[in-house]
Amino acid sequence: MFSDPAANLAKLGLTDGMKVADLGAGSGFYSMEAAKKVGVSGRVYAVDVQKDLLERLRSLAAGQGIRTIEVVWGNAEKLGGTKLRDASCDRVVASNVLFQIAKPDDFVLEIKRIVRPGGKVLLVDWSEASAIGPKSVVPAAKAQTLFEKDGFTAEQSFPAGDHHYGFIFSR
């Protein structure tokens, strides 16, 4: 099975009214699924550097009557680059982005800045064992170390499909 956003998000414990940041939202699979979980009183911030993907996501959400997704043109690789307020998010999703990040330490610090104390992070990324993944990946052990050295605790690790690993980190 390829990575399943609904199954992976289920591990994050999303509830009505939560504020969620989807970093590197891309096509919006996680944003759309998260919006269903946080309900009309919640908010999903879909952050990406690619304006065209954000516009497609905005149109997709509008077409399905979803009004709780706010697209944000921003860069999660820079401190303050997501444009979200400090400790403004209950949950953060980072799926298939870590392997592309030039400065992973800055990425983790930006996540730490926007997630509230007690908040959680879902990290899903390409496994080293994947034959179809990118040539350069961040191994699961390295990803775990990256987050733990900045004060996160790995609550759970899991296979996030046949080609991905997953973690739930808490702050």
N, C-alpha and C positions, 0 to 999 in steps of 0.2 A: 504494500500500500504506500502511495506517496503521502506526504505530510497532510494531515487533516486538521484544518483550523478549528473546527468545532470540538474535536476530541482534545486537541492541545489546549484550547482555551478553557475547557471544562476543568482542567487541573489548576487553573488560576483563581477559581472561586469568585467569578464575577457575579455581582448582585445588582439589583435595581438601585439606581441613583449614583453609581460609581463614576468616577472620572478616569478614563483610560487613555494613555498615549500609545499610538501605534507608530513606532519609529521605522522609517523606511517603508511606509505603508504600501508603496507600489500599486499593484492592481486592486488592493483594498479587500482581499479575502478576509483578513483578520479584522479589519475595521468594520466590515459589514456584519460579521458574526458577533463581534463584541457589542455592536449597537443593539442587537436583538436582546442581549443579556442585561444591559444597563438600563433598558427601558426609556420611557420618555423623560424621566427626571435625571437621567445620566447624560454623559457626554463622552464622545470619542474624538480625540484629536489625532487626525491622520497626518503625520508629518513626513514630508519627502522633499528632496531637492529637485525633483523632476516635475515641473509645472504641468506638463501634458498629462501625466499619470494622475495628478491631483484633480485636474479638470474632468477626466474620465470618471474618477471616483465620485466627484460631486454630482455628475449627471446620473450615474448609476444609482446613487443613494436617493436623489430626487425622484427618479423614475419609479423607485420602490416605496416612495413615501416616507423615507427615513430622514428625519430632520435633526437627529442628534449627532451627526458626524460633522465636525468642523475641520476642513482641510487647512493645513498650515504649511506654507512654503518655508522650509527651514532646513538647517543642517545639523544633525545630531552628533556630528564629529567635533563640534566646537562648543565650548562651555557657553551657555546662553543661546546657542544656535537654534534650538527648537522654538524659541520665543515664548515658551511656557513659563509660568511663574514658579518660583521655588516651592517645593513640596506641594504642588497643585494636583498631583495625580495619585489615585489609590493603586493603580496598576499600570505597568508598562509592558508593552509587547515589542520584542525585537526578533523578527523572523526573517531568516535568509539575508541578513545584512552584515553580521560580524565578519564574515569572510571577505567583504569588500572594503572594510574600514581601514584607512591608512594609519590612523592614530587610535587604536582600540582603547588606550588608557583614557583619552579625552572623551571617548564615547561613553565609557562606564561612568566617568565623573559627571557627564551631563545627565545620565540616567539617575545617578544618585541625587543630583540637584533637584530634579523634577518630581521624584517619587517621595511621598510623605514617609516619615518614620512609621514603621509597621507595615508599609506598603510592600507589594510584591512585583517581581519581574518574571515574565515568561521569555526565555531565550530559546530559540529554535535555530539550528544552523546545520550546515552540511557535515555529514560524517566522513571521516577519512576513508571508510570502507566503501563509500559510494563510487560505483563505476561511471555514473552519469553526472556527477557533481563537477564543480570547477576544479582546476588543477591545484589551486592554492586554497587550503581551508584552514580554519583555526580548530585544532583538535579539542575535543571535549575537556580534557584535563587542563589544557591551557586556558580555555574559556572560564572554567571554574576558578582557577587561580587568579585570573584577571579580576573577576568580581569579588572574590573573597579578600584580596589585598586592599580593596577599597571599602571594606566594611560590610559587604553583603554575606549572608549565610545561605548556603545551598540546602534547601529544604528537601528537594527531590530531583532526581535525574531519571530520565525515561527515554526509550526509543520513540522518536516523534515521526514515525514512518520508516520505510525501508532505507531511506537515504539521509536521514536527519537524526540528530540527537536533540534532547530537550532538557531544560533545567527550569526549576522554579527557585528563584532567589528571594529572600526577604531582606528588608533593610532594617 
